[in-house]
Amino acid sequence: MISTDFTPVPTVTAEEFRRVMSSVCTPVSVVTAFDDRRPHGTTVSAFASLSLAPPMVLVALDLGSDLLQIIRRTRRFGLNVLSADQSGLAMTFARKGADKFADVRWSADGDLPRLDGAAGWLACEVEQLIPGGDHVVAMAAVVAADHHERSPLTYHQRLFGTHAALPDGQ
Ligand SMILES: Cc1cc2nc3c(=O)[nH]c(=O)nc-3n(C[C@H](O)[C@H](O)[C@H](O)COP(=O)(O)O)c2cc1C
């Protein structure tokens, strides 16, 4: 009989894990929410599509993220999928602080802050917040979506870039 209560002993160092993960190319997005009337945003790469019917996404947020504390209360967030010319915004929203929107062009879309010029927009309602190590996974229903045909901002080997199709497109 196979025992199911096996707990693996971690033998992978943080450095080894980081090295592999830095070679995984990701999209770059800014998750936004209102903290009362103040817009707040955080750069994330840990964002993925979760379900098609119903449409759902997941985002992993560090336990120390101020945005996480906001969406624990508001239970909603906007997902701004950045375009290739928005690496400056990615850095702005990777800082700590309550003033990240100071020099940023944005508008209120319903009850969520929305960045100008992003390639994609998803308005999301949190269904579950699930602990995952030193992060929390937010699983959320997508209640509005919008898209502009723009090249994506990507992150790979700690550098911003964009996607290029192979010559034969295969
Ligand atoms: C390219 C990039 C990707 C990032 N991805 C994530 C992520 O997926 N989850 C996360 O919690 N933080 C991520 N961060 C770090 C946060 O943006 C950063 O810790 C930020 O200061 C948190 O802000 P807050 O405390 O206002 O939420 C990323 C940063 C960069 C530059």
The ligand as an SDF file (V2000), in Angstrom:
LIG
                    3D

 31 33  0  0  0  0  0  0  0  0999 V2000
    8.9910   42.0840  -12.8960 C   0  0  0  0  0  0  0  0  0  0  0  0
    8.4520   42.0200  -11.4880 C   0  0  0  0  0  0  0  0  0  0  0  0
    7.5420   41.0350  -11.1410 C   0  0  0  0  0  0  0  0  0  0  0  0
    7.0070   40.9550   -9.8480 C   0  0  0  0  0  0  0  0  0  0  0  0
    6.0900   39.9690   -9.5740 N   0  0  0  0  0  0  0  0  0  0  0  0
    5.5170   39.9140   -8.3510 C   0  0  0  0  0  0  0  0  0  0  0  0
    4.4900   38.9670   -8.0920 C   0  0  0  0  0  0  0  0  0  0  0  0
    4.1070   38.1650   -8.9460 O   0  0  0  0  0  0  0  0  0  0  0  0
    3.9220   38.9760   -6.8370 N   0  0  0  0  0  0  0  0  0  0  0  0
    4.3220   39.8610   -5.8680 C   0  0  0  0  0  0  0  0  0  0  0  0
    3.7660   39.8190   -4.7520 O   0  0  0  0  0  0  0  0  0  0  0  0
    5.3020   40.7520   -6.0860 N   0  0  0  0  0  0  0  0  0  0  0  0
    5.8890   40.8250   -7.3150 C   0  0  0  0  0  0  0  0  0  0  0  0
    6.8580   41.7580   -7.5710 N   0  0  0  0  0  0  0  0  0  0  0  0
    7.3160   42.6320   -6.4720 C   0  0  0  0  0  0  0  0  0  0  0  0
    6.3170   43.7410   -6.1280 C   0  0  0  0  0  0  0  0  0  0  0  0
    5.9830   44.5100   -7.2790 O   0  0  0  0  0  0  0  0  0  0  0  0
    6.9360   44.6750   -5.0690 C   0  0  0  0  0  0  0  0  0  0  0  0
    7.2810   43.9120   -3.9310 O   0  0  0  0  0  0  0  0  0  0  0  0
    6.0480   45.8220   -4.6500 C   0  0  0  0  0  0  0  0  0  0  0  0
    6.8340   46.7790   -3.9590 O   0  0  0  0  0  0  0  0  0  0  0  0
    4.8890   45.4380   -3.7490 C   0  0  0  0  0  0  0  0  0  0  0  0
    4.1240   46.6050   -3.5340 O   0  0  0  0  0  0  0  0  0  0  0  0
    2.9470   46.7070   -2.4670 P   0  0  0  0  0  0  0  0  0  0  0  0
    3.5190   46.3720   -1.1190 O   0  0  0  0  0  0  0  0  0  0  0  0
    2.4780   48.1390   -2.5880 O   0  0  0  0  0  0  0  0  0  0  0  0
    1.8840   45.7060   -2.8710 O   0  0  0  0  0  0  0  0  0  0  0  0
    7.4110   41.8720   -8.8620 C   0  0  0  0  0  0  0  0  0  0  0  0
    8.3310   42.8740   -9.1890 C   0  0  0  0  0  0  0  0  0  0  0  0
    8.8550   42.9490  -10.4910 C   0  0  0  0  0  0  0  0  0  0  0  0
    9.8290   44.0560  -10.8410 C   0  0  0  0  0  0  0  0  0  0  0  0
  1  2  1  0
  2  3  1  0
  2 30  2  0
  3  4  2  0
  4  5  1  0
  4 28  1  0
  5  6  2  0
  6  7  1  0
  6 13  1  0
  7  8  2  0
  7  9  1  0
  9 10  1  0
 10 11  2  0
 10 12  1  0
 12 13  2  0
 13 14  1  0
 14 15  1  0
 14 28  1  0
 15 16  1  0
 16 17  1  0
 16 18  1  0
 18 19  1  0
 18 20  1  0
 20 21  1  0
 20 22  1  0
 22 23  1  0
 23 24  1  0
 24 25  2  0
 24 26  1  0
 24 27  1  0
 28 29  2  0
 29 30  1  0
 30 31  1  0
M  END
$$$$
